[in-house]
Amino acid sequence: MNLTGKQKRFLRSKAHHLNPIFQIGKNGLNKEVIVQINEALEKRELIKVGLLQNTDEVAQDVADALEKEIGCNAVQVIGRVIVLFKKSNQEKYQRISTEIPRAKQ
């Protein structure tokens, strides 16, 4: 799902008050972390991931890897914080995705 600028702006405003729920440290981005991030996205749809100071990872590279592995959208990468969005497959968890402004056809 490609997001328009207006949709990304909306998601950034929703994510502003969130705290990072995952932190990537010296072990880097591994399969276990990817699985946990995917599960969290399924339940929350919008999360923040933080990169700790002791990691060798680059935030944009992590965002690109997560987009490729999970199929989510990196809404914003600012400093060492990544904002991720993925529409939930389960209707009961679709709170944010129902509020996103529709793209013009």
N, C-alpha and C positions, 0 to 999 in steps of 0.2 A: 504494500500500500504506500504510494507516494503521497506525501503531505504537501499541501500548499503553504505558502508563507503565512497566510491568515490562520491556518490550522496549527502550525508550529507556534505561532505567537500565543494562541489560546492555550496550548499545552504548556508552554513556558510559564504562563501566568498561573496555571494550576499547580505547577511543580515548584514554584517559588518558595512556598512555605514548607516543603518536604525536606526531611533530613535524609542523607544517604543511608540506605539500609544494607548495602554491601560495601565492603572495603577490600580492595585488591592490594595485597602486600608483596612481600619478598618472594612468595611462591608464584606470583604472576597469575595469569588467566589460565585456569586448568578446567578440565571437563566437569569436575564436581561443582565448581563455581558457576559454570555456564548452565548446568542443569538447575541449580538453585535459583539463578536469575530468571530462567525461563518459567519456573513454577511461580515465582513471585509476580512476574508480569501477567501470568494467567489470572491471578487473583486480584491484583491491584491495577493493572493496565499502565500505570505511570509510576516509575521509580527513579531514584537517583543512585548512582554508583560512584563511590569515591576511590581515588587512588592514593595510597599512603606514600609518604616521603621515601620509604626504603624500597620501593619497587623500581625496576628498570623499565617498566612498561611506559609507553607514551599514550596519553588519553585518547587521541584521535585514532591511533592504531587499535586500541581496545574497543572503541566504539565501532570501527569498521569490522572488526572480527566478530563482535556480538551481532551486528546487523546481518552478517553473512551466516553465522551459525544458527541463530535463533529465528531470524526473519522479522526482527523488530525494527523500529525506527529510532535513530539517535536524533532526538529533537534539538539537543544543545550540548556542546562540549565547551566548558568554560573552566579554565585552569585545570584542576585535577578532578573535576566533577562532571559526570556524564548523566544526562537526562534521557531515559529510554521510555518508549511507548510501544505497546503492542495490544491490539484489540483482542479481548478475551473471547475464547470459543464458547464459553458458557454464558448464557443470557443473564443469569443472576449476578454475575460480576461485571456486566457491561454498564458501568456508571459514567465513566468519563467519555467513552466512545460514543455514547448516545448524545452527549452535549456538544461534540465537535461540530463547528460550522461546516455545512455541506460545500463541496467544491462545485464551482459552476461548470456546466457541461459545455 
